[in-house]
Amino acid sequence: MLDIGFLELMLIGIVALLVLGP
């Protein structure tokens, strides 16, 4: 279940890039 934490961090990073990108 440790993958969930890492996956969540990746999701937050992707969202951050999408928000800061444009």
Wavefront OBJ file of the C-alpha trace (Angstrom):
o trace
v 0.000 0.000 0.000
v 3.094 2.210 0.039
v 2.608 2.698 -3.706
v -0.491 4.789 -2.951
v 1.606 7.453 -1.204
v 4.114 7.609 -4.062
v 1.326 7.658 -6.640
v -0.345 10.501 -4.771
v 2.903 12.500 -4.827
v 3.190 11.912 -8.588
v -0.431 13.003 -9.076
v 0.186 16.194 -7.089
v 3.305 16.865 -9.183
v 1.377 16.413 -12.440
v -1.408 18.712 -11.248
v 1.187 21.300 -10.182
v 2.784 21.182 -13.641
v -0.615 21.554 -15.315
v -1.524 24.513 -13.099
v 1.870 26.254 -13.313
v 2.366 25.302 -16.975
v -0.267 27.519 -18.646
l 1 2 3 4 5 6 7 8 9 10 11 12 13 14 15 16 17 18 19 20 21 22
